[in-house]
Amino acid sequence: MARPLRFRYSPEHWSEQRVRQKILQPLRSNIGARAVTPRFEIGTNWETHRFEMQNGDVALFARNGEEAYWLGNTETPSSLWRTDKLGWREVPYHVTRWAQRELLETLHDEDPWLADYPHVSWFFLPVFMSKDGRESTRAFFREHAAGFPDAGRREATRFFEDFLETGVLDEYRPVMAGKLGTSNHVDRVRMSAAMGEFVAAKLLTDAGYEITPEIEVTTGHSLDFRAEDGDANVLVEVTRPQPPANRAAAGPVAAVRDTAETKTDGQLAEHGGGAVLFVDCSSFRDDAWAAVRGERPDLRHRPAVVYRVRPNGRVEGYTKGSVPLELGDVIDFVD
């Protein structure tokens, strides 16, 4: 499975003739590539190229007299196999900006409805335009409302658009966008769990905390977030139970207990305590959540917060143990 889109860097001179011989011709022979005029200017003395394949793949190439950058969701020409791979923040800004403009317009040509959500489009661009995951990741938003049951795609995508436009996760875009994965099929359970981390990030941010994802701890594990303000420095681990219809456990209460126990016996046990467990039931339909809300099942790990978020912003939940976070302004705690 290919990873999210990254650049390849070539510290060599590339002439127009070399581009045709070493890039266009092999791609044309293998997958029917054609060179087309790039849609945007790069705005410097660089030369740019755009290649489109018969199977829908696209590739970009930017060069000057001394170096070049390649980006594509297609096969890599052999002339670039030994080049270094670089993240989006490791590439000169004008190259990144040009590539993003090219790919965003392509994305919106193929899925026009995403044009109404520029921050979602930009943030998830490395997976929305990835080699293996471009169909599945877009379908997860389009057909499965990004993991929200009984919700439309626009309502669900607007929820994440409103959060991502705050910019609090921009610095962590490579790791956070990559959590959605680049599988060539829609794995609703895994993808919904990934979006559960974005839901948790929104709750913590709305509550006034500064968040840092992927916190390495002394056991060699990583916990999902550190939440900080003037008084608190709290580690948070997020888990999202599968909806009862998708699992073997008998009912939603068992789903919550079992999922929390799995996390408790795994990362949290290794960590040795001190982290808050967030149990995100946002994949549950109304009746399933009503059962959990009514019983408020106990969990082996404390402190814990069990909650359900709806894309309209309504959040209900309950706590177990002494939670060192002030969440009363963002979660409607049930008695």
FENKA-V310894 format. One record per residue. N is the residue number from 0. RES is the residue in three letters. SS is DSSP state (@ for helix, = for strand, . for the rest). Layout:
N_RES_SS, N_RES_SS
//
This chain:
0_MET_., 1_ALA_., 2_ARG_., 3_PRO_., 4_LEU_., 5_ARG_., 6_PHE_=, 7_ARG_=, 8_TYR_=, 9_SER_=, 10_PRO_., 11_GLU_., 12_HIS_., 13_TRP_., 14_SER_., 15_GLU_@, 16_GLN_@, 17_ARG_@, 18_VAL_@, 19_ARG_@, 20_GLN_@, 21_LYS_@, 22_ILE_@, 23_LEU_@, 24_GLN_@, 25_PRO_@, 26_LEU_@, 27_ARG_@, 28_SER_@, 29_ASN_@, 30_ILE_@, 31_GLY_., 32_ALA_., 33_ARG_=, 34_ALA_=, 35_VAL_=, 36_THR_., 37_PRO_., 38_ARG_., 39_PHE_., 40_GLU_., 41_ILE_., 42_GLY_., 43_THR_., 44_ASN_., 45_TRP_., 46_GLU_=, 47_THR_=, 48_HIS_=, 49_ARG_=, 50_PHE_=, 51_GLU_=, 52_MET_., 53_GLN_., 54_ASN_., 55_GLY_., 56_ASP_., 57_VAL_=, 58_ALA_=, 59_LEU_=, 60_PHE_=, 61_ALA_=, 62_ARG_=, 63_ASN_., 64_GLY_., 65_GLU_., 66_GLU_., 67_ALA_=, 68_TYR_=, 69_TRP_=, 70_LEU_=, 71_GLY_=, 72_ASN_., 73_THR_., 74_GLU_., 75_THR_., 76_PRO_., 77_SER_@, 78_SER_@, 79_LEU_@, 80_TRP_., 81_ARG_., 82_THR_., 83_ASP_=, 84_LYS_=, 85_LEU_=, 86_GLY_., 87_TRP_@, 88_ARG_@, 89_GLU_@, 90_VAL_., 91_PRO_., 92_TYR_@, 93_HIS_@, 94_VAL_@, 95_THR_@, 96_ARG_@, 97_TRP_@, 98_ALA_@, 99_GLN_@, 100_ARG_@, 101_GLU_@, 102_LEU_@, 103_LEU_@, 104_GLU_@, 105_THR_@, 106_LEU_@, 107_HIS_@, 108_ASP_@, 109_GLU_@, 110_ASP_., 111_PRO_@, 112_TRP_@, 113_LEU_@, 114_ALA_@, 115_ASP_@, 116_TYR_., 117_PRO_@, 118_HIS_@, 119_VAL_@, 120_SER_@, 121_TRP_@, 122_PHE_@, 123_PHE_., 124_LEU_@, 125_PRO_@, 126_VAL_@, 127_PHE_@, 128_MET_., 129_SER_., 130_LYS_., 131_ASP_., 132_GLY_., 133_ARG_@, 134_GLU_@, 135_SER_@, 136_THR_@, 137_ARG_@, 138_ALA_@, 139_PHE_@, 140_PHE_@, 141_ARG_@, 142_GLU_@, 143_HIS_@, 144_ALA_@, 145_ALA_@, 146_GLY_@, 147_PHE_., 148_PRO_., 149_ASP_., 150_ALA_., 151_GLY_., 152_ARG_@, 153_ARG_@, 154_GLU_@, 155_ALA_@, 156_THR_@, 157_ARG_@, 158_PHE_@, 159_PHE_@, 160_GLU_@, 161_ASP_@, 162_PHE_@, 163_LEU_@, 164_GLU_., 165_THR_., 166_GLY_., 167_VAL_., 168_LEU_., 169_ASP_@, 170_GLU_@, 171_TYR_@, 172_ARG_@, 173_PRO_@, 174_VAL_@, 175_MET_@, 176_ALA_@, 177_GLY_@, 178_LYS_., 179_LEU_., 180_GLY_., 181_THR_., 182_SER_., 183_ASN_., 184_HIS_., 185_VAL_., 186_ASP_., 187_ARG_@, 188_VAL_@, 189_ARG_@, 190_MET_@, 191_SER_@, 192_ALA_@, 193_ALA_@, 194_MET_@, 195_GLY_@, 196_GLU_@, 197_PHE_@, 198_VAL_@, 199_ALA_@, 200_ALA_@, 201_LYS_@, 202_LEU_@, 203_LEU_@, 204_THR_@, 205_ASP_@, 206_ALA_., 207_GLY_., 208_TYR_., 209_GLU_=, 210_ILE_=, 211_THR_=, 212_PRO_=, 213_GLU_=, 214_ILE_=, 215_GLU_=, 216_VAL_., 217_THR_., 218_THR_., 219_GLY_., 220_HIS_., 221_SER_=, 222_LEU_=, 223_ASP_=, 224_PHE_=, 225_ARG_=, 226_ALA_=, 227_GLU_=, 228_ASP_., 229_GLY_., 230_ASP_., 231_ALA_., 232_ASN_=, 233_VAL_=, 234_LEU_=, 235_VAL_=, 236_GLU_=, 237_VAL_=, 238_THR_=, 239_ARG_., 240_PRO_., 241_GLN_., 242_PRO_., 243_PRO_@, 244_ALA_@, 245_ASN_@, 246_ARG_., 247_ALA_., 248_ALA_., 249_ALA_., 250_GLY_., 251_PRO_@, 252_VAL_@, 253_ALA_@, 254_ALA_@, 255_VAL_@, 256_ARG_@, 257_ASP_@, 258_THR_@, 259_ALA_@, 260_GLU_@, 261_THR_@, 262_LYS_@, 263_THR_@, 264_ASP_@, 265_GLY_@, 266_GLN_@, 267_LEU_@, 268_ALA_@, 269_GLU_@, 270_HIS_@, 271_GLY_., 272_GLY_., 273_GLY_., 274_ALA_., 275_VAL_=, 276_LEU_=, 277_PHE_=, 278_VAL_=, 279_ASP_=, 280_CYS_., 281_SER_., 282_SER_., 283_PHE_., 284_ARG_., 285_ASP_@, 286_ASP_@, 287_ALA_@, 288_TRP_@, 289_ALA_@, 290_ALA_@, 291_VAL_@, 292_ARG_@, 293_GLY_@, 294_GLU_@, 295_ARG_., 296_PRO_., 297_ASP_., 298_LEU_., 299_ARG_., 300_HIS_., 301_ARG_., 302_PRO_., 303_ALA_=, 304_VAL_=, 305_VAL_=, 306_TYR_=, 307_ARG_=, 308_VAL_=, 309_ARG_., 310_PRO_., 311_ASN_., 312_GLY_., 313_ARG_., 314_VAL_=, 315_GLU_=, 316_GLY_=, 317_TYR_=, 318_THR_=, 319_LYS_=, 320_GLY_., 321_SER_., 322_VAL_., 323_PRO_., 324_LEU_., 325_GLU_., 326_LEU_., 327_GLY_., 328_ASP_., 329_VAL_., 330_ILE_., 331_ASP_=, 332_PHE_=, 333_VAL_., 334_ASP_.
//
